[in-house]
Amino acid sequence: MSVDAVRDSFIATRRQFLSICEPLELEDYGLQAAEFASPPKWHLAHTTWFFETFLLKDFLPDYEPLEPMYEVLFNSYYNGIGAQHPRGQRGLLSRPLLSEVLKYREHVNKAMLLLLATASSREEYQTILARTVLGIEHERQHQELFFTDLKYSLGVNPLYPVYRREASAAGNVPGPLQWSGFEGGLIEIGYAGEEFCFDNEQPRHRVYIEPFEIANRLVTNAEYQGFIDDGGYVRPELWLADGWASVQREQWCAPLHWVEREGESLEFTLGGLKSRCGGDPVTHVSGYEADAYARWAGVRLPTEAQWEHMAAQFESRPADKTDANTPSLLCHPEPAQGDDLGQLYGACWQWTQSAYSPYPGFSASAGAIGEYNGKFMSNQWVLRGGSCVTPPSQARTTYRNFFYPQDRWQFSGIRLAR
């Protein structure tokens, strides 16, 4: 990318975050209902901290931080940078005020534009551009986390507050599950293009897979209800040991955000509480629940190599590219349309049975910035595709999302394989 293209992308991405915050009330900015769900105000500040820490402090002479303590308050997990405010206490940060966080963003924005304006004359020109692009993609990831964290924090409120009224829509009921077959053999996976990718998507390498079939769409609410009705949550033979322990410990009996009230089946969305639509993809299920459902259905979850091999033969991005940084206004996964293989992107992240581990030849970047992905390659599962709140620019065939298999607050669903 040229420096002008990077600058324009930086400006648009920074503005986009403020735009998606517009429906919030002042009290919403500090919400943190669980340790894993950060408050909106913290996301706004942390994404700013990233540019300050990895670009301005390294490459802009005489740069002066607005507040030195922000280095600690808004450091997420970069041990190479230094101390961090405890993750579970981010919601206790009534100060800095929201107005001060917005002032911090503006301070860093101006400094970044100055850096980019002079980047072409610097010896570190390519490094500055590459890190700025990484910061932009990092901010887009946090824009998605904004939605997932906010939904979780609003969802514990018995009033079931509305983030945006148009955030839900009625959907149709898709037809019976269909299967698409793929030949096995030696294939290649991993990113090999010229545009941006995260380091965990490389290097491209060969993998051997057996012939397989994959479902044309995601599992629906109605289908998952059948699993529940058949005793899915009380049958230990369906569950991995750690999954069964999670069921017992957390008392799971349905996906997160399902609500039963006065005999009515409801689902909490960012548009508030609505009648549960049987045709909508089931979402907010853990990897353990996805695996148990697949066992109950007599099939399994795909491997990430199978998912990528399948997706590589289709459109690699969502069909709607009108704004590559703006997720769907619905903020809720829509039902499948037709019987063709679909819902690869724009509905739910799809659990795979693959452990999140480094590709052969993977090497993390030097220094603290190398902590971005590499140090998390342990005890997590890979998810593929993208959800209804994923910026479409990040929905690509090789994108490797990863979460612990007990996590449920993401827009995660189920695609079956056999």
N, C-alpha and C positions, 0 to 999 in steps of 0.2 A: 504493500500500500504506500502511496505517496504521503508526504507529511500533511498535505492539504486534506486528503481523504481521512487520515487519522484524526486530524483536528476536528473535522466536521462530525465524525463518528463520536468523538469524545463529547462534543457539545450536545449532540442529540441524545446520547445515553444519559448524560447528567440531567438533562431536562426531563427525560422520560421518567426518571425515578421520582422527581417532584410531581409529575403529572399523576402517577398512580397513587400518590399519597393524598391527592386532593379530596377524596371522599372522607378522609379521617377527621375525627374531632380531636381536639388538643389532648384529651385524656387517653386517646388510643395510642399515642406515640410511645408511651412507656409500658405497654402491655407485655408481660412475659409470664405465661401460664405454666411453663415448664422449663427446665434447664436447657433443653435442646431448641427452644423457640425464642429467638432473640426479638427484642422490641423494635418497632419501626425506626425509632430515633437512633438506636444503635446501628442498624443497617446503614442509615444515611451517613453516619459518622465513620463507620468502619471502612466503607468503600472510599471515603475521602482520605482516611488514614493510609490506605494502600498506595494511592498516588503520592502522597507526601513522603511515605517511608521509602518506597522503592524507586522513586524518580527525583523528587524535588531535593531531598536531603543529599542524594548522591550526585546530581548533575546540575543543579541550579546554584551558581555561586551566590553567596550572601543570603540564601533563603532563610527566613526567620519564621519558625513555627508560631502559630497564633497562641497556642497553649502547650508548653512542654509536657504536661501530664497526660495529654491526649495520646501520647505514644503508649502509655500503659492502659488507659481506659478503653481504647478501641483496637488494641492488638488482640486478634482472635486466638491464634495458636502458634504463632511464630516464636519458638523458643530462642532462635538465633538472634532475634531482635531484643528480647529481654522479658521483663515481667509482664503479666497480664492480669487485668481485673477478673475475679472469678466469674466464669461463664453464667452460673446460676444466679448471680447477683446483678446482672445487667439491668434488670427492671427496677432496681433500687436507685438507679442514677437519675434522681430528679434534677440534678445539676450535672452537666451544663443544661441550660434551658434549650428548648427546641429552637428558639431564635438564635441562640449561640451556636448550635450545631449548623444551622443554615448559614450563619456568618462564616463558620469554619469551611463549609463547602465552597462558598464564594471566594474566600481567601485562597484556597487551594486551586480553584478553577482559574483564577487570574494568573497565578504563578505557573500553572501548567500551560496556559496559552502562551505565556512569555517563553517558557522552555521550548515549546514546539516551534515558536516563531524563530528561534535562534538555533534549532537543532541541526539544520543542514550545515552549519559552520563548525560543528563540533566533531571531535574525533570519535566520540561514542554515538554517532548518528544512528546507526542501525540498532544499537542496544536501546537507545531512548525510544525509538519507534516500536520495537518489539515489546518492551515493557509497557508502553502506553496501551498497545493493543491488548496485552494481557490484562491490564487494569480495566479496560473497557469490558472485556469478556467476563472478568471477575465481578464487575458491577452488575452485569446482566444476570449472572447467577444469583446475586443477592436480590435482584428484583423478583426473581422467581421465589426465593426464600421468603421475601416479604409476604407474598400471598399465602404460602403454606404456613408460615409462623403466625400470621394474623388470623387465618382461619382457625387454627388450633386455639389461640388465645380467646377469640370471640366465641368459640364453640363451647367453652366451659361456663359461659354466662347463661343462666337459665332464661334470660330474655332473648337469647339467640339474635344478637344485633345484626343489622344489615350493613355490609360494607358498600355495596352498590346494588341498587334495586334491579337493574337489568342483568344481574349475574346468574340467572337461571332461566331455562327455557324448557317447555314440554318437548318430549321426543317420541319417536315411533318405536315399535318393538321389532327388532331385527329378526330375520329368518333363522332357521336351525343352523347350527355350527357346520361349516364346510371345511374341508382339509385340502391343502396344497402340498404336493410332493416335490422333493428336491433330491437330486442325485448326490451321492457322497463323493469322496475323493479328496485329493490334496487341493486345498484352497488357500487364498491369501486374505488376511484381515489386517486392519490397522490403516491409519490415514497415510495417504501418499500424494495428496494434492499440494497446491501452492498457497492456498489460503490458510487462515489460522486454524490450529487445532491445539488441544491441551497436550502436555507432554505424555500423559498416560495413554494416549491414542496411538503412540508410536513405540518402536518402529514397526512398519508393515512386515509381516512374517507369515510363514506357511503353517497351516493346521490341517490335520486329517480329520474328516468327519464321515460318519456312516450315513447312508440314505435316511431321510427323515420326512415327516409331514408336520405341517404347522397350521394352526387354526387361522381362518380368514379374518377373525375379529376377536375382540376381547370378551371375556366372560361378563355376563350381564348381572344386574341386581337380582333378577328373577331366578337365574340359574344358581347364583350363590345362595339364595334363599332355600333352594332345594337341598343344598349341602347342610344348611342349618337345620332344616326340618328333619333330615335323616340322622340327626344327632352328631353332626360334624364336630362340634365343640366338646363333646363328651365321649368321644371314641379315641382312646390313646393310640390305637393301632394305626391311625391315619397321620400321626404327627412324629416329626423328628423329636428326639429326647429334649433338646433345648426348647423346641417349640411348645411341647407339652408342658414343660416347666413354666414357660411364659403364659400359657393359657391359665394354668392354675394360679400363678402369682398375680396376674393382672385381671383375672376373672373375665376374660374375653368371652363374649357370646354372640358377637356380631361385628361387622366392620366399624371402625371409628366414624362418628358422626351419624350413625343410624339411631333414630329416636322412635320409640313406641309411646304414643300418648292417646289415651282414651280410645283404644282399639284402632287407632289409625297409624299406618306405617309412614314415617316421615324421614327426611334426610336434611341435615343442616348443610347449607351452601353459603357462599359469600353473598348471596342474595337473600339470605335468611332461611327460615325453616320452610320446607315445601313437601308436598306429597312425594313419596318415593316412586320413581318411575322404574318399572321392571325392565325396560329396554336400555336404560343407561348402563354404561360399563360400571361394574363394581369398582370402587376406589377406596383409598385409605385402608388397604389391607397390608399386613406385614408379609415378609418373605416366607415366614413359617405358615401363615394362613394360605398364601398362594400355593405353597408346596402341598399342604394338607388337602386343599381342594383338588389339586391335580391327581393326587393319589386316590381320592374318593371317586374321581371321574375315570379312573383306570388309565390315566396317561401321565404326563410329566410336564415340567417346565422346560423350555428350550435352553440350550447352552448359549453363551453369548456369541460363539462362532457361528452357530446355526442361525441365530437371529440376524447377525450382520450379513451372512451369505444370502439369506432370504431378502433382506431389505436392500442390498446392493443391486438387486435386479429390478428395483422399482424406483420411482421418484425419490430422490434423497432428501427432499425438503417438503414441508407442507405445501399443499396446492396454493393456498392464499399467501402471497408474498408481498402484499400491498405495503406493509411496514415490517421490515425484518426484525424490528426490536420490540414490537408490540404484541403481547399475547392476546388471545381471544377475549373480547369483552364479557363473554359468558362466565368465565372463571369456573366452569363446570363441564365435565366431559360429556359429549353428545353421543347419542346412539350411532351404531354403524349404519352406513347407507349401502344397500345392495348386498350382493353375495360375493363380490370380488374381495381379494385380500386387501385389507385396509386397516385404519386406525394405527398405523405405524407411529404417527406423530400427532400431537394436538389433542389427545384424549387423556391417557394415563401413561406414566412410566411403567415399563413391563419387567417384572422380576425374571431373572434367569437363574439357573441352578449353578452358575459359575461363581467361584470365589474371586474376589477382587485382588488380583496379584499382578506383578509387573510382566509385561511382554518380554520375550527373549531379547536381550540387548538393551533393555531400558536403562537409562541413566538419568538421575535427577540433576537439575541444574545446580551449580555451585552456590554456596551461601544460603542465607535464610529463605530466599525465594524458591529454593528447591524443596521446601517443606510443603509447597502448594498441594501436591497430590501424593507424592511418593511415600511419605511416612504413614499414610492411611491404608496401605496395601496389606491389611491384616484383619481377619475376622469379619469382613464385610462381603456382601454379595453385589454383583453387577446388575444394574437395571439398564434397559435400552429404550430408545425411542424419544419420547418427550411428552409432556402433559399439556393440558389446556392452559397452564400458566407459564409454560416454557417460552422464552423469546424465540420466535421461529428461526432466527439467525443461528441459534445453537442446536437446532434439531437436525442432526446429520447422522448418516449411517454408522459412523465410527465412534460417536460420542459414548463414553463410558461413565455413566452415573453410578454411584455406589452408596449404599447405606447398610447399617446393621440389620440383620434379618428380622429383628423384633420391631423395627421402626414402622410407624403407621401414619404419621402426620403428613407425609408426602402424598401427592396425587398418584399413588401407585396401584396398578391393577394386575390382571392376569391374562396372559396369552398362553395357550396350551400347545404342546408338541407331543409327538409320538414317533 
